[in-house]
Amino acid sequence: MRANWFKGIVILAILALLWALFTAPKRSKSMGEDIRGSLAAAGFTDTQVEMNGNVATLTGEAASDATKNEIGKVATETKCSKCEDKKTWHEVKNDITVKAAPAIPTQSPYTFSAIKSDDGSVVLNGWVQNQDQRDRVMARAKAAYGTVTDRTVLVANGAPNADWEMVLNQNIDDLKLLDTGRFAMRDAASNITGETGVVDLRDAIAARAASLTGYNGSATIKLTAPATGEIKDIEVCQTLLDDLKRGKKINFAYDKAEIRGAESFDLLNSLASAANQCSAFKINIEGHTDADGANSYNQRLSEARANLVVAYLSENGVERSRMSAIGYGETKPIADNTTDAGKAQNRRIEFIVTESE
């Protein structure tokens, strides 16, 4: 009896072994597919997986030891999709090579330049301090110009002056406003050159270049004859108006729709000139107040001031049909209405460029 029982156990063991040997290649292949799928889902698409029985050998390259270990962890925790209990039955051999970090060159002098063509595209060339800075600069340039040629924007050690990225971004933004031009940065020097048909734009760019902290900034902008409808890009027009208003304000008499101060009229004259450079678009003139006083009073005051600005611009050559006035009263604050400084910011006129109907 015992002999029969023992024979049965042996037969079952042999059958189990035969079954395992018969199905092992299929399960091994399936396990390899499962591991590749898990790695792909985790973003590790370049890792190779080779199955030998129940051993999964990983090869390829990783940027760091941490990444290599993460790849191994994902492979180890992958479960067998073809197994009844979805278990992990494999072993992992992690033969991934960790890539040596590339040597970062040291650059002196530290330079950056950009050239804008008459088609609006830009070519960049120069050095940045790290990969994150490079990504930010490239993203800003692509947002501004659309078509960007990266000739050699590379990471390098060196000694650029403080606020390198801030000055670089200002130059990218100012170059966009010019018809054509270029800027060049070299250590603590920054120069922008180009052409524009707008006097105030030329003066604003020159003033910003001269006011750079810690830099020897300069601008050489040639003034060309303006043409009707010269600026065809709505974003450039909006940027132009915002640029002219930066640091300046249209002031009104207290609680009145009455423009006050020579600077206010100088700013309005500049805005009128710019608006005529953007004759293909409409401009919404928005009036805003602080929160002092009744809501209804502030609403009427903001409307009256917006209409007064429209009337002045119309008298100075901007077609009335291209402008609309709207008052928002105190409903759209941009600063804290509990402080004098915040209230001063909330009392404002906004110029919003829109497509012509």
Contacts in CASP RR format, 6 or more apart in sequence:
PFRMAT RR
TARGET T0000
AUTHOR 0000-0000-0000
METHOD contacts of the structure
MODEL  1
MRANWFKGIVILAILALLWALFTAPKRSKSMGEDIRGSLAAAGFTDTQVE
MNGNVATLTGEAASDATKNEIGKVATETKCSKCEDKKTWHEVKNDITVKA
APAIPTQSPYTFSAIKSDDGSVVLNGWVQNQDQRDRVMARAKAAYGTVTD
RTVLVANGAPNADWEMVLNQNIDDLKLLDTGRFAMRDAASNITGETGVVD
LRDAIAARAASLTGYNGSATIKLTAPATGEIKDIEVCQTLLDDLKRGKKI
NFAYDKAEIRGAESFDLLNSLASAANQCSAFKINIEGHTDADGANSYNQR
LSEARANLVVAYLSENGVERSRMSAIGYGETKPIADNTTDAGKAQNRRIE
FIVTESE
24 53 0 8 1.000
24 54 0 8 1.000
25 53 0 8 1.000
26 82 0 8 1.000
27 80 0 8 1.000
27 82 0 8 1.000
27 83 0 8 1.000
27 89 0 8 1.000
28 51 0 8 1.000
28 52 0 8 1.000
28 53 0 8 1.000
28 54 0 8 1.000
29 51 0 8 1.000
30 80 0 8 1.000
30 81 0 8 1.000
30 82 0 8 1.000
31 51 0 8 1.000
31 54 0 8 1.000
31 56 0 8 1.000
31 78 0 8 1.000
31 80 0 8 1.000
31 82 0 8 1.000
31 89 0 8 1.000
31 90 0 8 1.000
32 49 0 8 1.000
32 51 0 8 1.000
32 56 0 8 1.000
34 78 0 8 1.000
34 79 0 8 1.000
34 80 0 8 1.000
34 81 0 8 1.000
35 49 0 8 1.000
35 56 0 8 1.000
35 75 0 8 1.000
35 78 0 8 1.000
35 90 0 8 1.000
36 49 0 8 1.000
37 78 0 8 1.000
38 74 0 8 1.000
38 75 0 8 1.000
38 77 0 8 1.000
38 78 0 8 1.000
39 45 0 8 1.000
39 47 0 8 1.000
39 49 0 8 1.000
39 71 0 8 1.000
39 74 0 8 1.000
39 75 0 8 1.000
42 70 0 8 1.000
42 71 0 8 1.000
42 74 0 8 1.000
44 70 0 8 1.000
44 71 0 8 1.000
44 74 0 8 1.000
46 60 0 8 1.000
46 61 0 8 1.000
47 58 0 8 1.000
47 59 0 8 1.000
47 60 0 8 1.000
47 71 0 8 1.000
47 96 0 8 1.000
48 58 0 8 1.000
48 59 0 8 1.000
48 60 0 8 1.000
49 56 0 8 1.000
49 57 0 8 1.000
49 58 0 8 1.000
49 75 0 8 1.000
50 56 0 8 1.000
50 57 0 8 1.000
50 59 0 8 1.000
51 57 0 8 1.000
51 90 0 8 1.000
54 89 0 8 1.000
54 90 0 8 1.000
54 91 0 8 1.000
55 90 0 8 1.000
55 91 0 8 1.000
55 92 0 8 1.000
55 93 0 8 1.000
56 75 0 8 1.000
56 90 0 8 1.000
56 91 0 8 1.000
56 92 0 8 1.000
56 93 0 8 1.000
57 93 0 8 1.000
57 95 0 8 1.000
58 71 0 8 1.000
58 72 0 8 1.000
58 75 0 8 1.000
58 92 0 8 1.000
58 93 0 8 1.000
58 94 0 8 1.000
58 95 0 8 1.000
58 96 0 8 1.000
59 95 0 8 1.000
59 96 0 8 1.000
59 97 0 8 1.000
60 95 0 8 1.000
60 96 0 8 1.000
60 97 0 8 1.000
61 96 0 8 1.000
61 97 0 8 1.000
61 98 0 8 1.000
61 99 0 8 1.000
62 68 0 8 1.000
62 71 0 8 1.000
62 96 0 8 1.000
62 97 0 8 1.000
62 98 0 8 1.000
62 99 0 8 1.000
63 98 0 8 1.000
63 99 0 8 1.000
64 98 0 8 1.000
65 98 0 8 1.000
67 98 0 8 1.000
68 94 0 8 1.000
68 96 0 8 1.000
68 98 0 8 1.000
69 94 0 8 1.000
71 94 0 8 1.000
71 96 0 8 1.000
72 92 0 8 1.000
72 94 0 8 1.000
72 96 0 8 1.000
75 92 0 8 1.000
75 94 0 8 1.000
76 88 0 8 1.000
76 92 0 8 1.000
77 88 0 8 1.000
78 88 0 8 1.000
78 90 0 8 1.000
79 86 0 8 1.000
79 87 0 8 1.000
79 88 0 8 1.000
80 86 0 8 1.000
80 87 0 8 1.000
80 88 0 8 1.000
80 89 0 8 1.000
80 90 0 8 1.000
83 89 0 8 1.000
104 155 0 8 1.000
104 156 0 8 1.000
104 157 0 8 1.000
105 154 0 8 1.000
105 156 0 8 1.000
105 157 0 8 1.000
106 156 0 8 1.000
106 157 0 8 1.000
106 158 0 8 1.000
107 127 0 8 1.000
107 156 0 8 1.000
107 157 0 8 1.000
107 158 0 8 1.000
108 158 0 8 1.000
108 159 0 8 1.000
109 186 0 8 1.000
109 187 0 8 1.000
110 127 0 8 1.000
110 156 0 8 1.000
110 158 0 8 1.000
110 159 0 8 1.000
110 160 0 8 1.000
110 164 0 8 1.000
110 185 0 8 1.000
110 186 0 8 1.000
110 187 0 8 1.000
111 126 0 8 1.000
111 127 0 8 1.000
111 184 0 8 1.000
111 185 0 8 1.000
111 186 0 8 1.000
111 187 0 8 1.000
112 124 0 8 1.000
112 125 0 8 1.000
112 126 0 8 1.000
112 127 0 8 1.000
112 128 0 8 1.000
112 168 0 8 1.000
112 184 0 8 1.000
112 185 0 8 1.000
113 124 0 8 1.000
113 125 0 8 1.000
113 126 0 8 1.000
113 182 0 8 1.000
113 183 0 8 1.000
113 184 0 8 1.000
113 185 0 8 1.000
114 122 0 8 1.000
114 123 0 8 1.000
114 124 0 8 1.000
114 125 0 8 1.000
114 141 0 8 1.000
114 171 0 8 1.000
114 172 0 8 1.000
114 175 0 8 1.000
114 182 0 8 1.000
114 183 0 8 1.000
115 122 0 8 1.000
115 123 0 8 1.000
115 181 0 8 1.000
115 182 0 8 1.000
116 122 0 8 1.000
116 145 0 8 1.000
116 175 0 8 1.000
116 176 0 8 1.000
116 178 0 8 1.000
116 180 0 8 1.000
116 181 0 8 1.000
116 182 0 8 1.000
117 123 0 8 1.000
117 180 0 8 1.000
118 179 0 8 1.000
118 180 0 8 1.000
119 147 0 8 1.000
120 145 0 8 1.000
120 147 0 8 1.000
121 145 0 8 1.000
121 146 0 8 1.000
121 147 0 8 1.000
121 148 0 8 1.000
121 149 0 8 1.000
122 141 0 8 1.000
122 144 0 8 1.000
122 145 0 8 1.000
122 147 0 8 1.000
122 148 0 8 1.000
122 149 0 8 1.000
122 175 0 8 1.000
123 148 0 8 1.000
123 149 0 8 1.000
123 151 0 8 1.000
124 137 0 8 1.000
124 138 0 8 1.000
124 141 0 8 1.000
124 148 0 8 1.000
124 149 0 8 1.000
124 150 0 8 1.000
124 151 0 8 1.000
124 153 0 8 1.000
125 151 0 8 1.000
125 152 0 8 1.000
125 153 0 8 1.000
126 152 0 8 1.000
126 153 0 8 1.000
126 154 0 8 1.000
127 153 0 8 1.000
127 154 0 8 1.000
127 155 0 8 1.000
127 156 0 8 1.000
127 158 0 8 1.000
127 160 0 8 1.000
128 134 0 8 1.000
128 137 0 8 1.000
128 153 0 8 1.000
128 154 0 8 1.000
128 155 0 8 1.000
128 156 0 8 1.000
128 164 0 8 1.000
128 165 0 8 1.000
128 168 0 8 1.000
129 155 0 8 1.000
129 156 0 8 1.000
129 157 0 8 1.000
129 158 0 8 1.000
129 160 0 8 1.000
129 164 0 8 1.000
129 165 0 8 1.000
130 155 0 8 1.000
131 155 0 8 1.000
133 155 0 8 1.000
133 165 0 8 1.000
134 153 0 8 1.000
134 154 0 8 1.000
134 155 0 8 1.000
136 165 0 8 1.000
137 153 0 8 1.000
137 165 0 8 1.000
137 168 0 8 1.000
137 169 0 8 1.000
137 172 0 8 1.000
138 148 0 8 1.000
138 150 0 8 1.000
138 153 0 8 1.000
140 169 0 8 1.000
140 172 0 8 1.000
141 148 0 8 1.000
141 172 0 8 1.000
142 148 0 8 1.000
144 172 0 8 1.000
144 173 0 8 1.000
144 176 0 8 1.000
145 176 0 8 1.000
159 187 0 8 1.000
160 185 0 8 1.000
160 187 0 8 1.000
161 167 0 8 1.000
161 187 0 8 1.000
161 188 0 8 1.000
161 214 0 8 1.000
161 215 0 8 1.000
162 214 0 8 1.000
163 213 0 8 1.000
163 214 0 8 1.000
163 215 0 8 1.000
164 185 0 8 1.000
167 185 0 8 1.000
167 190 0 8 1.000
167 212 0 8 1.000
167 215 0 8 1.000
168 185 0 8 1.000
170 208 0 8 1.000
170 212 0 8 1.000
171 183 0 8 1.000
171 185 0 8 1.000
171 190 0 8 1.000
171 192 0 8 1.000
173 239 0 8 1.000
174 183 0 8 1.000
174 192 0 8 1.000
174 205 0 8 1.000
174 208 0 8 1.000
174 209 0 8 1.000
175 181 0 8 1.000
175 182 0 8 1.000
175 183 0 8 1.000
175 192 0 8 1.000
176 236 0 8 1.000
176 239 0 8 1.000
177 196 0 8 1.000
177 201 0 8 1.000
177 205 0 8 1.000
177 236 0 8 1.000
177 239 0 8 1.000
177 240 0 8 1.000
177 243 0 8 1.000
178 194 0 8 1.000
178 195 0 8 1.000
178 196 0 8 1.000
178 201 0 8 1.000
178 205 0 8 1.000
178 221 0 8 1.000
179 194 0 8 1.000
179 195 0 8 1.000
179 196 0 8 1.000
179 197 0 8 1.000
179 224 0 8 1.000
180 194 0 8 1.000
180 195 0 8 1.000
181 192 0 8 1.000
181 193 0 8 1.000
181 194 0 8 1.000
181 195 0 8 1.000
182 192 0 8 1.000
182 193 0 8 1.000
182 194 0 8 1.000
183 190 0 8 1.000
183 191 0 8 1.000
183 192 0 8 1.000
183 193 0 8 1.000
184 190 0 8 1.000
184 191 0 8 1.000
185 191 0 8 1.000
188 214 0 8 1.000
188 215 0 8 1.000
188 216 0 8 1.000
189 215 0 8 1.000
189 216 0 8 1.000
189 217 0 8 1.000
189 218 0 8 1.000
190 209 0 8 1.000
190 212 0 8 1.000
190 215 0 8 1.000
190 216 0 8 1.000
190 217 0 8 1.000
190 218 0 8 1.000
191 209 0 8 1.000
191 217 0 8 1.000
191 218 0 8 1.000
191 219 0 8 1.000
191 220 0 8 1.000
192 205 0 8 1.000
192 209 0 8 1.000
192 218 0 8 1.000
192 219 0 8 1.000
192 220 0 8 1.000
192 221 0 8 1.000
193 219 0 8 1.000
193 220 0 8 1.000
193 221 0 8 1.000
193 222 0 8 1.000
194 220 0 8 1.000
194 221 0 8 1.000
194 222 0 8 1.000
195 221 0 8 1.000
195 222 0 8 1.000
195 223 0 8 1.000
195 224 0 8 1.000
196 202 0 8 1.000
196 221 0 8 1.000
196 222 0 8 1.000
196 223 0 8 1.000
196 224 0 8 1.000
197 223 0 8 1.000
197 224 0 8 1.000
197 225 0 8 1.000
197 226 0 8 1.000
197 230 0 8 1.000
197 277 0 8 1.000
198 226 0 8 1.000
198 240 0 8 1.000
198 273 0 8 1.000
198 274 0 8 1.000
198 277 0 8 1.000
199 223 0 8 1.000
199 273 0 8 1.000
200 244 0 8 1.000
200 270 0 8 1.000
200 273 0 8 1.000
200 274 0 8 1.000
201 221 0 8 1.000
201 240 0 8 1.000
201 243 0 8 1.000
201 244 0 8 1.000
201 274 0 8 1.000
202 221 0 8 1.000
202 223 0 8 1.000
204 243 0 8 1.000
204 244 0 8 1.000
204 246 0 8 1.000
205 219 0 8 1.000
205 221 0 8 1.000
206 219 0 8 1.000
206 221 0 8 1.000
208 219 0 8 1.000
209 217 0 8 1.000
209 218 0 8 1.000
209 219 0 8 1.000
210 217 0 8 1.000
210 218 0 8 1.000
210 219 0 8 1.000
226 276 0 8 1.000
226 277 0 8 1.000
228 276 0 8 1.000
228 279 0 8 1.000
229 276 0 8 1.000
229 277 0 8 1.000
229 278 0 8 1.000
229 279 0 8 1.000
229 280 0 8 1.000
230 277 0 8 1.000
231 237 0 8 1.000
231 240 0 8 1.000
231 277 0 8 1.000
231 278 0 8 1.000
231 280 0 8 1.000
232 280 0 8 1.000
234 281 0 8 1.000
234 353 0 8 1.000
234 354 0 8 1.000
234 355 0 8 1.000
237 274 0 8 1.000
237 277 0 8 1.000
237 278 0 8 1.000
237 281 0 8 1.000
237 353 0 8 1.000
238 352 0 8 1.000
238 353 0 8 1.000
240 274 0 8 1.000
240 277 0 8 1.000
240 278 0 8 1.000
241 271 0 8 1.000
241 274 0 8 1.000
241 275 0 8 1.000
241 278 0 8 1.000
241 283 0 8 1.000
241 351 0 8 1.000
241 353 0 8 1.000
242 351 0 8 1.000
244 267 0 8 1.000
244 270 0 8 1.000
244 271 0 8 1.000
244 274 0 8 1.000
245 267 0 8 1.000
245 271 0 8 1.000
245 351 0 8 1.000
248 263 0 8 1.000
248 267 0 8 1.000
249 263 0 8 1.000
249 264 0 8 1.000
249 267 0 8 1.000
249 348 0 8 1.000
250 259 0 8 1.000
250 264 0 8 1.000
250 267 0 8 1.000
250 268 0 8 1.000
250 309 0 8 1.000
250 348 0 8 1.000
250 349 0 8 1.000
251 259 0 8 1.000
251 260 0 8 1.000
251 261 0 8 1.000
251 263 0 8 1.000
251 264 0 8 1.000
252 258 0 8 1.000
252 259 0 8 1.000
252 260 0 8 1.000
252 305 0 8 1.000
252 347 0 8 1.000
253 260 0 8 1.000
255 301 0 8 1.000
257 301 0 8 1.000
257 304 0 8 1.000
257 305 0 8 1.000
257 307 0 8 1.000
257 308 0 8 1.000
258 308 0 8 1.000
259 265 0 8 1.000
259 268 0 8 1.000
259 308 0 8 1.000
259 309 0 8 1.000
259 312 0 8 1.000
268 309 0 8 1.000
268 312 0 8 1.000
268 313 0 8 1.000
268 316 0 8 1.000
269 316 0 8 1.000
271 313 0 8 1.000
271 351 0 8 1.000
272 313 0 8 1.000
272 316 0 8 1.000
272 317 0 8 1.000
272 318 0 8 1.000
275 283 0 8 1.000
275 313 0 8 1.000
275 318 0 8 1.000
275 322 0 8 1.000
276 317 0 8 1.000
276 318 0 8 1.000
278 353 0 8 1.000
279 319 0 8 1.000
279 322 0 8 1.000
280 356 0 8 1.000
281 322 0 8 1.000
281 353 0 8 1.000
281 354 0 8 1.000
281 355 0 8 1.000
281 356 0 8 1.000
282 322 0 8 1.000
282 323 0 8 1.000
282 324 0 8 1.000
282 353 0 8 1.000
282 354 0 8 1.000
282 355 0 8 1.000
282 356 0 8 1.000
282 357 0 8 1.000
283 318 0 8 1.000
283 322 0 8 1.000
283 323 0 8 1.000
283 324 0 8 1.000
283 351 0 8 1.000
283 352 0 8 1.000
283 353 0 8 1.000
283 354 0 8 1.000
284 323 0 8 1.000
284 324 0 8 1.000
284 325 0 8 1.000
284 326 0 8 1.000
284 350 0 8 1.000
284 351 0 8 1.000
284 352 0 8 1.000
284 354 0 8 1.000
285 306 0 8 1.000
285 309 0 8 1.000
285 310 0 8 1.000
285 313 0 8 1.000
285 323 0 8 1.000
285 324 0 8 1.000
285 325 0 8 1.000
285 326 0 8 1.000
285 349 0 8 1.000
285 350 0 8 1.000
285 351 0 8 1.000
286 306 0 8 1.000
286 326 0 8 1.000
286 327 0 8 1.000
286 328 0 8 1.000
286 349 0 8 1.000
286 350 0 8 1.000
286 351 0 8 1.000
286 352 0 8 1.000
287 302 0 8 1.000
287 303 0 8 1.000
287 305 0 8 1.000
287 306 0 8 1.000
287 325 0 8 1.000
287 326 0 8 1.000
287 327 0 8 1.000
287 328 0 8 1.000
287 329 0 8 1.000
287 348 0 8 1.000
287 349 0 8 1.000
287 350 0 8 1.000
288 302 0 8 1.000
288 327 0 8 1.000
288 328 0 8 1.000
288 329 0 8 1.000
288 330 0 8 1.000
288 332 0 8 1.000
288 333 0 8 1.000
288 346 0 8 1.000
288 347 0 8 1.000
288 348 0 8 1.000
288 349 0 8 1.000
288 350 0 8 1.000
289 298 0 8 1.000
289 301 0 8 1.000
289 302 0 8 1.000
289 329 0 8 1.000
289 330 0 8 1.000
289 346 0 8 1.000
289 347 0 8 1.000
290 298 0 8 1.000
290 330 0 8 1.000
290 333 0 8 1.000
290 337 0 8 1.000
290 342 0 8 1.000
290 343 0 8 1.000
290 344 0 8 1.000
290 346 0 8 1.000
290 347 0 8 1.000
291 298 0 8 1.000
291 330 0 8 1.000
291 333 0 8 1.000
291 337 0 8 1.000
291 343 0 8 1.000
291 346 0 8 1.000
292 298 0 8 1.000
292 337 0 8 1.000
292 343 0 8 1.000
295 329 0 8 1.000
295 330 0 8 1.000
298 329 0 8 1.000
298 330 0 8 1.000
299 327 0 8 1.000
299 328 0 8 1.000
299 329 0 8 1.000
301 329 0 8 1.000
302 327 0 8 1.000
302 328 0 8 1.000
302 329 0 8 1.000
303 325 0 8 1.000
303 326 0 8 1.000
303 327 0 8 1.000
303 329 0 8 1.000
305 327 0 8 1.000
305 349 0 8 1.000
306 325 0 8 1.000
306 326 0 8 1.000
306 327 0 8 1.000
306 349 0 8 1.000
307 325 0 8 1.000
309 325 0 8 1.000
309 349 0 8 1.000
310 320 0 8 1.000
310 323 0 8 1.000
310 324 0 8 1.000
310 325 0 8 1.000
313 323 0 8 1.000
314 320 0 8 1.000
314 323 0 8 1.000
322 356 0 8 1.000
330 337 0 8 1.000
330 346 0 8 1.000
333 346 0 8 1.000
334 345 0 8 1.000
334 346 0 8 1.000
334 348 0 8 1.000
335 341 0 8 1.000
335 342 0 8 1.000
335 343 0 8 1.000
335 345 0 8 1.000
335 346 0 8 1.000
336 342 0 8 1.000
337 343 0 8 1.000
337 346 0 8 1.000
END
